[in-house]
Amino acid sequence: MNAGKAIAAALALAAAGLVVGLLVAPDKGYKTRKKLFKKGTDFKESLSDKVNDFVDDLSEQFEKVKSSRMNSDNHHKKHAVS
C-alpha cells in the first residue's frame, strides 16, 4: 500500500471512529468533546510523526539514488577519458 492510500485510510478510519464515538458516548457533551479533542490531538501527532518518518525515508532513498548516479557518471567519464 502506498503512503497516500495509507494516509487516506487512516483519516477515513479516524472519521468513522469519531462518528461512532459520538453516537455511543455515555458522557455529557462537554466531556465527550474533551475526550474527542484529546484523541484527535493524539491522532494528529501520530500522523504527523508517520508522515515525517515517511518523508525522511524518501529523502534518504533519494540521496542514495543521487549518490549512486553520480558515482556511476564519474566512473563512465573516467573510463571514457582513459
C-alpha positions in Angstrom: 0.0 0.0 0.0 1.5 3.4 -0.9 1.7 6.2 1.6 -1.1 8.2 0.0 -3.5 5.3 0.4 -2.3 4.6 3.9 -2.9 8.2 5.0 -6.4 8.3 3.3 -7.3 5.0 5.0 -6.1 6.4 8.4 -8.1 9.5 8.0 -11.2 7.6 7.0 -10.9 5.3 10.0 -10.4 8.3 12.3 -13.6 9.9 10.9 -15.6 6.7 11.3 -14.3 6.3 14.9 -15.4 9.9 15.6 -18.9 9.3 14.3 -19.2 6.0 16.3 -17.8 7.7 19.4 -20.4 10.5 19.2 -23.3 8.1 18.7 -22.5 5.8 21.6 -21.0 8.4 24.0 -22.1 7.7 27.6 -20.8 11.1 29.0 -22.2 14.5 28.8 -21.5 16.6 25.7 -18.6 18.7 27.1 -16.8 15.6 28.5 -17.3 13.8 25.2 -15.9 16.8 23.2 -13.0 17.0 25.6 -12.2 13.3 25.1 -12.6 13.6 21.3 -10.4 16.6 21.2 -7.7 14.7 23.1 -7.9 11.7 20.8 -7.9 14.0 17.8 -4.8 15.7 19.0 -3.1 12.4 19.7 -4.1 11.1 16.2 -2.8 14.3 14.6 0.6 14.0 16.4 0.8 10.3 15.5 0.0 11.0 11.8 2.5 13.9 11.7 5.2 11.6 13.1 4.4 9.0 10.5 4.4 11.5 7.6 7.7 12.9 8.9 9.2 9.4 9.0 8.0 8.7 5.5 9.5 12.0 4.2 12.8 11.2 5.9 12.9 7.7 4.4 12.1 9.1 1.0 14.8 11.7 1.3 17.3 9.1 2.3 16.4 6.9 -0.7 16.6 9.9 -3.0 20.1 10.7 -1.7 21.2 7.1 -2.2 20.0 7.1 -5.8 21.5 10.5 -6.4 24.9 9.4 -5.0 24.8 6.2 -6.9 24.0 8.0 -10.1 26.9 10.5 -9.5 29.3 7.7 -8.9 28.2 5.9 -12.0 28.5 9.0 -14.1 32.0 9.7 -12.7 33.0 6.1 -13.4 31.9 6.3 -17.0 33.6 9.7 -17.5 36.8 8.3 -16.1 36.8 5.3 -18.4 35.8 7.4 -21.4 38.8 9.7 -21.0 41.3 6.9 -20.5 
